[in-house]
Amino acid sequence: MPSGGMTGRGHAAPAAGQGRAGREPARDLTASPLFVLLFVLLVLLVLLVLVVLLDHWSQAWIMS
């Protein structure tokens, strides 16, 4: 028997004695610090790629 209602299903019926209506805010992925860190790293990576590409394109445009 899983304790704490971690059944692996998103909208499982609450067990007897757990009146949460199947909602578990602790499972919200967007509130996780790891998710926030990965999102920030992804944004920084995209910005870095954009800067490198813009630099490359501007150099090619100046040379032509």
Secondary structure, DSSP 8 states (H G I E B T S, - for coil): --GGG--S-TT----TT--STT--GGG-GGG-HHHHHHHHHHHHHHHHHHHHHHHHHHHHHHH-
